[in-house]
Amino acid sequence: MDILFAASEIAPIVKVGGLADVVSSLSKALRLLGHKVTIALPRYKALDSSGLMMARRLTPMPLEVDAKV
């Protein structure tokens, strides 16, 4: 199964709270079960020097915001 995590943090590089730990450990556990896991994060400056594998091609993901909400 192909799984995509879209998150704002990942341990230990960008860690503010518990989400970073969950994204990191759950993605590792799923990979050990044979799943293909991709993690999408904002491109923080800390990621540039972290050694994480970065996508060679990034697909823009435009988001529309409804000001009425």
Residue frames as qw, qx, qy, qz and C-alpha x, y, z in Angstrom:
[[0.000, 0.891, 0.454, 0.000, 0.00, 0.00, 0.00],
 [0.368, 0.370, -0.030, 0.853, 1.22, 3.54, -0.78],
 [0.359, -0.772, -0.469, 0.233, 0.74, 5.85, 2.21],
 [0.283, 0.547, -0.025, 0.787, 1.20, 9.63, 2.31],
 [0.405, -0.645, -0.448, 0.467, 1.63, 11.49, 5.57],
 [0.177, 0.691, 0.084, 0.696, 1.13, 15.26, 5.34],
 [0.606, -0.631, -0.365, 0.319, 2.48, 16.75, 8.55],
 [0.054, 0.965, -0.088, 0.240, 4.00, 19.92, 9.94],
 [0.229, -0.750, 0.598, -0.162, 6.80, 18.22, 11.87],
 [0.939, 0.091, -0.330, 0.020, 8.93, 15.07, 12.13],
 [0.613, -0.723, 0.316, 0.046, 11.24, 13.94, 14.93],
 [0.487, -0.604, -0.278, 0.567, 14.04, 14.71, 15.57],
 [0.397, 0.227, 0.249, 0.854, 14.50, 17.46, 12.94],
 [0.239, -0.349, -0.089, -0.902, 11.36, 19.58, 13.34],
 [0.445, -0.367, -0.804, 0.142, 9.79, 18.79, 16.70],
 [0.226, -0.433, 0.133, -0.862, 7.33, 20.92, 18.61],
 [0.668, -0.235, 0.386, -0.591, 5.04, 18.33, 20.13],
 [0.654, -0.092, 0.742, -0.116, 3.90, 14.74, 19.99],
 [0.755, 0.597, 0.082, -0.260, 2.97, 14.83, 16.30],
 [0.275, 0.742, -0.604, -0.088, 6.66, 14.70, 15.35],
 [0.317, -0.324, 0.878, -0.154, 7.15, 11.46, 17.28],
 [0.719, 0.306, 0.544, -0.308, 4.03, 9.86, 15.83],
 [0.631, 0.717, -0.162, -0.247, 4.91, 10.72, 12.22],
 [0.135, 0.659, -0.740, -0.008, 8.44, 9.40, 12.65],
 [0.340, -0.211, 0.894, -0.204, 7.67, 6.15, 14.48],
 [0.714, 0.371, 0.469, -0.364, 4.47, 5.24, 12.64],
 [0.600, 0.697, -0.287, -0.267, 6.05, 5.73, 9.21],
 [0.051, 0.528, -0.847, 0.031, 8.99, 3.49, 10.22],
 [0.510, 0.002, 0.801, -0.313, 6.64, 0.80, 11.53],
 [0.729, 0.532, 0.216, -0.373, 4.55, 0.86, 8.35],
 [0.418, 0.691, -0.559, -0.188, 7.69, 0.55, 6.18],
 [0.182, -0.345, 0.910, -0.142, 8.73, -2.52, 8.18],
 [0.624, 0.264, 0.654, -0.338, 5.34, -4.03, 7.33],
 [0.480, 0.169, 0.700, 0.500, 6.12, -3.57, 3.63],
 [0.245, 0.874, 0.414, -0.075, 4.22, -0.38, 2.86],
 [0.467, 0.329, 0.119, 0.812, 5.64, 2.48, 0.77],
 [0.252, -0.820, -0.396, 0.326, 5.52, 5.59, 2.95],
 [0.357, 0.461, 0.096, 0.806, 6.01, 9.18, 1.79],
 [0.294, -0.681, -0.435, 0.510, 6.08, 12.10, 4.20],
 [0.257, 0.668, 0.243, 0.655, 5.19, 15.60, 2.96],
 [0.428, -0.623, -0.323, 0.569, 6.45, 18.47, 5.10],
 [0.176, 0.984, 0.007, -0.039, 6.82, 22.20, 4.65],
 [0.767, 0.353, -0.173, 0.507, 10.34, 22.97, 3.41],
 [0.459, -0.884, 0.026, 0.087, 11.82, 24.33, 6.63],
 [0.247, 0.826, -0.494, 0.114, 15.42, 25.58, 6.65],
 [0.537, -0.482, 0.670, -0.172, 16.31, 22.80, 9.13],
 [0.906, 0.222, 0.350, -0.085, 15.46, 20.18, 6.49],
 [0.552, 0.786, -0.278, -0.002, 18.09, 21.43, 4.05],
 [0.146, 0.639, -0.716, 0.242, 20.96, 20.32, 6.29],
 [0.747, -0.296, 0.430, -0.413, 19.21, 17.33, 7.89],
 [0.074, -0.313, 0.921, 0.221, 20.20, 14.69, 5.33],
 [0.612, 0.338, 0.619, -0.358, 16.60, 13.67, 4.66],
 [0.332, 0.157, 0.726, 0.581, 15.94, 12.46, 1.15],
 [0.282, 0.512, 0.142, -0.799, 14.22, 15.27, -0.69],
 [0.676, 0.534, 0.507, -0.019, 11.95, 14.78, -3.69],
 [0.419, -0.076, 0.433, 0.794, 13.61, 15.60, -6.98],
 [0.110, -0.345, -0.462, -0.809, 10.38, 16.91, -8.44],
 [0.078, 0.303, 0.659, -0.684, 7.85, 18.65, -6.32],
 [0.020, -0.527, -0.698, -0.485, 4.26, 18.93, -7.42],
 [0.120, -0.176, 0.206, -0.955, 2.68, 22.25, -6.45],
 [0.190, -0.472, -0.858, 0.071, -0.39, 21.81, -4.29],
 [0.100, -0.319, -0.032, -0.942, -2.50, 24.98, -4.54],
 [0.144, -0.441, -0.808, 0.363, -4.94, 25.51, -1.72],
 [0.122, -0.547, -0.324, -0.763, -8.02, 27.68, -2.00],
 [0.148, -0.226, -0.654, 0.706, -9.06, 29.56, 1.11],
 [0.147, -0.672, -0.588, -0.427, -12.69, 30.54, 1.48],
 [0.115, 0.229, -0.324, 0.911, -12.75, 33.88, 3.28],
 [0.547, -0.406, -0.221, -0.698, -16.43, 33.42, 4.17],
 [0.770, -0.260, -0.578, 0.068, -15.75, 30.62, 6.65]]
